């Protein structure tokens, strides 16, 4: 009998050169993908840093001084073109650095290297805002030259002799339990929190060298958007109607 095994074709093996080329091709694809990923991530980081440095920044709200407009731990977006390129207006919600003595001594926690690097990267992308506690958020009531007085016979704040009805305040909130009579110096603003019963604002710092005013050099920018939590997502109004009848100083 004929041995059938002799008629079976031997298993074909790919030439050694072909396997080498395929492995090299796959390696090149992986390397190319990895490089592209690094370039994309690096570009995103650079753009985020540029945007953060020159255009907008993210902050979170550490206190209840702006209730009910802003809730504790709300995350806000700030336009950093204000006030250098865009003027500050009455009613704007602004973020500013401590002009001196408003926050007292700030304790900066020490972070381990890994946490510090992680925090820096996340803040660069706007995911975190680690320096929020070193800033304040208030509403602008008076701008340069304004004569701001509290209060008239109806319990309202007057600006340059015109009373304002502050519709951004909660219905049970008075404009102020403290009397004051100030004229805002050139290049400064007078600010107050919307939660007037719990806001250490300009009214409480008249004994400091700044006299309670915030020089524009301390202003980081104007808050214009609440982004998180998503249930609080909203544009921040500056209530121009409240101040529309205020005459120029």
C-alpha positions in Angstrom: 0.0 0.0 0.0 1.0 3.5 -0.6 1.8 5.5 2.5 -0.6 8.5 2.4 1.7 10.5 4.7 4.1 11.1 1.9 1.5 13.0 -0.1 0.6 15.5 2.8 2.0 19.0 2.2 4.3 20.1 5.0 3.1 23.1 7.1 4.2 26.3 5.5 6.1 28.8 7.6 6.3 32.4 6.9 9.7 33.6 5.8 11.8 34.9 8.6 12.1 38.3 6.9 8.3 38.7 6.7 7.8 38.1 10.4 10.5 40.6 11.2 8.9 43.2 9.0 5.5 42.6 10.6 6.9 43.0 14.1 8.7 46.1 13.1 5.6 47.5 11.6 3.5 46.9 14.7 6.3 48.4 16.9 6.3 51.5 14.7 2.6 51.8 14.9 2.7 51.6 18.7 5.6 54.1 18.9 3.8 56.5 16.6 0.6 56.3 18.6 2.5 56.9 21.8 4.2 59.9 20.4 1.0 61.3 19.0 -0.6 60.8 22.5 2.2 62.7 24.2 2.0 65.5 21.6 -1.7 65.9 22.1 -1.5 65.8 25.9 1.4 68.3 25.8 -0.4 70.6 23.4 -3.5 70.5 25.6 -1.5 71.3 28.7 0.3 74.3 27.0 -3.0 75.7 25.7 -4.7 75.2 29.1 -1.8 77.0 30.8 -2.0 79.9 28.2 -5.8 80.1 28.7 -5.5 80.0 32.4 -2.7 82.6 32.4 -4.3 85.1 30.1 -8.0 84.5 29.6 -9.9 82.5 32.2 -9.5 80.7 35.5 -11.4 78.3 37.6 -12.2 78.9 41.3 -14.3 77.2 43.9 -16.4 79.0 46.5 -15.0 78.3 50.0 -17.6 80.2 52.1 -21.3 81.3 52.2 -20.7 85.0 51.8 -22.3 85.1 48.4 -25.4 83.0 49.2 -27.9 82.6 47.5 -26.1 83.6 44.3 -23.2 81.2 44.9 -23.3 78.1 47.0 -20.4 76.7 49.1 -18.1 74.6 46.8 -19.6 76.0 43.6 -17.0 76.1 40.9 -16.9 79.3 38.9 -15.1 80.5 35.7 -13.5 83.9 35.9 -12.7 86.3 33.0 -9.2 87.5 33.6 -9.5 90.2 30.9 -11.3 92.2 33.7 -10.2 94.8 34.7 -7.1 95.3 32.5 -8.9 95.1 29.1 -12.6 95.1 30.1 -13.8 97.6 32.7 -15.4 96.6 36.0 -19.0 97.6 36.3 -21.3 97.9 39.3 -23.0 94.6 39.9 -20.1 92.5 38.7 -19.1 89.5 40.8 -15.3 89.7 41.1 -12.6 87.5 42.4 -9.7 89.3 44.0 -6.6 88.7 46.1 -6.5 89.8 49.7 -5.8 93.6 49.6 -4.2 93.3 53.0 -5.6 92.0 56.3 -9.0 90.7 55.0 -8.2 87.0 55.3 -5.8 87.1 58.2 -3.0 84.5 58.4 -3.5 81.7 55.8 -2.2 78.3 56.7 -0.7 76.6 53.6 -0.6 72.8 54.1 2.5 70.9 53.2 2.0 68.4 50.4 4.1 65.4 49.6 5.8 65.5 46.2 3.3 63.2 44.4 0.3 65.1 45.7 1.9 68.5 44.8 2.7 67.4 41.2 -0.8 65.9 40.8 -2.4 69.1 42.2 -0.3 71.2 39.8 -1.3 69.2 36.7 -5.0 69.2 37.6 -5.0 72.9 38.3 -3.2 73.5 35.0 -6.2 71.8 33.3 -8.7 73.7 35.4 -9.8 70.6 37.2 -8.8 72.0 40.7 -8.3 75.4 42.1 -5.9 75.0 45.0 -5.4 78.7 45.7 -9.2 79.5 45.9 -9.0 79.9 49.7 -6.4 82.7 49.2 -9.0 84.8 47.1 -12.3 86.5 47.9 -15.5 86.7 45.9 -17.8 89.7 46.2 -20.2 91.9 44.2 -19.1 95.3 43.1 -21.3 98.0 44.6 -19.3 101.1 43.9 -16.7 102.0 41.3 -14.2 104.9 41.1 -15.7 108.2 42.3 -19.0 106.7 43.5 -20.4 108.1 46.8 -21.9 105.0 48.5 -24.1 105.5 51.6 -26.1 103.2 53.8 -28.8 103.7 54.3 -31.6 106.0 53.3 -35.0 106.4 55.1 -36.3 103.3 53.3 -33.3 101.2 54.3 -31.7 101.1 50.8 -28.2 101.8 49.8 -27.7 104.9 47.7 -25.0 105.5 45.1 -24.4 109.1 44.1 -27.7 110.0 45.7 -29.8 107.3 43.9 -31.3 104.5 45.9 -30.9 101.0 44.5 -33.2 97.9 44.9 -30.9 95.0 45.2 -32.9 92.2 43.6 -30.0 89.7 43.9 -30.4 89.7 47.7 -32.6 87.1 49.3 -36.0 88.5 50.3 -35.2 88.4 54.0 -31.9 90.1 53.7 -31.4 93.8 54.5 -28.9 95.8 52.4 -26.8 96.3 55.5 -27.1 96.4 59.3 -24.1 98.7 59.3 -24.1 102.4 58.4 -21.4 103.7 56.1 -20.7 106.7 54.0 -17.7 106.4 51.6 -16.4 107.8 48.4 -14.5 105.2 46.2 -11.0 106.4 45.3 -9.7 106.4 41.8 -8.6 102.9 40.7 -10.6 101.1 43.4 -13.9 99.4 44.1 -16.3 99.0 47.0 -17.5 95.4 47.3 -20.1 93.5 49.4 -21.3 89.9 49.6 -24.8 89.0 48.7 -25.2 87.2 52.0 -25.0 90.5 53.9 -25.4 88.9 57.4 -22.4 86.7 56.8 -20.0 88.6 54.6 -16.8 90.2 55.9 -16.6 92.7 53.0 -15.6 96.3 52.5 -17.8 97.4 55.4 -15.7 95.5 57.9 -12.3 96.7 56.8 -12.5 100.5 56.9 -10.0 100.4 59.8 -7.3 98.9 57.5 -4.9 101.0 55.4 -7.0 100.2 52.3 -10.1 101.7 54.1 -12.1 98.8 52.9 -11.6 99.5 49.2 -10.1 97.0 46.8 -7.5 98.5 44.4 -7.9 97.1 40.8 -4.4 95.7 40.9 -5.8 93.0 43.3 -8.7 92.0 41.1 -8.1 88.7 39.3 -11.2 88.9 37.1 -15.0 88.8 36.8 -16.9 85.6 37.5 -19.3 84.9 34.7 -20.3 81.2 34.9 -21.0 78.5 37.5 -19.9 75.2 36.1 -20.2 72.7 39.0 -22.1 71.1 40.4 -24.0 70.8 37.1 -27.4 71.3 38.9 -26.1 74.9 39.7 -24.9 75.6 36.2 -25.8 79.2 35.3 -24.5 82.4 33.9 -23.8 85.1 36.5 -25.7 88.3 36.0 -24.4 91.7 37.0 -27.9 93.0 37.3 -27.4 96.1 35.3 -31.0 97.1 35.8 -30.3 97.6 39.5 -27.8 100.3 38.7 -29.2 101.8 35.5 -30.5 104.9 37.2 -27.3 105.6 39.1 -25.8 108.9 37.9 -22.2 109.3 37.1 -20.1 110.5 40.1 
